[in-house]
Amino acid sequence: MSTLATFYDFVLGIHVIAVVAAFGVTFALPLMYSVAARRDPRSLPLMHRVEYTIERMLVNPGLLLVLIAGIYLASDGKHWSEFFVQWGLVAVVVIGAIVGAILIPTAKKAEALAERDLASGAEGPEGMSSEYRELTRRQMTFGTLTSLIVVATVLIMAVKP
């Protein structure tokens, strides 16, 4: 017997699509940086611009859509007291804070430092200033943390402990 999808099912689909759209590319950023740094270090400023543009125009709106859809799903299913919903809310707040307070400003500063270092003669990642290398370590640390939170959240949502 076939049944039509409910509005809840539709919103659940939007919720999942928003997670994939917002965070899928962020898992590829470290690989893109690695290739860019080895192939043409002059592309590093552009890579940083691409990163913070993705975060501003894809991650942030996607995170908002995840939150709105999640609120509907938790309300309609009366799941507010369940751990997976509370975890999801905390994850949205923490990821939003990391992206807005750390990743976007750090990427903007890294772009400027990469341009400066390259203009002063740096020919590769090893020639970049210690300030630039520290910023990229910070990006890697907090980007990895964000990815781990996304993975943990997807697992928790799938298992619903």
Buried (B, 14 or more C-beta within 10 A) or exposed (E): EEEEEEEEEEBBEBBBBBBEBBBEBBEEBBEBBEEBBEEEBBBBBBBBBBBBEBBBEBBBEBBBBBBBBBBBBBEEEEBEEBEBBBBBBEBBEBBBEBBBEBBBEBBBBBBEBBBBBBEEEBEEBEEBBEEBBEBBEBBEEBBEBBBEBBEEBBEBBEEEE
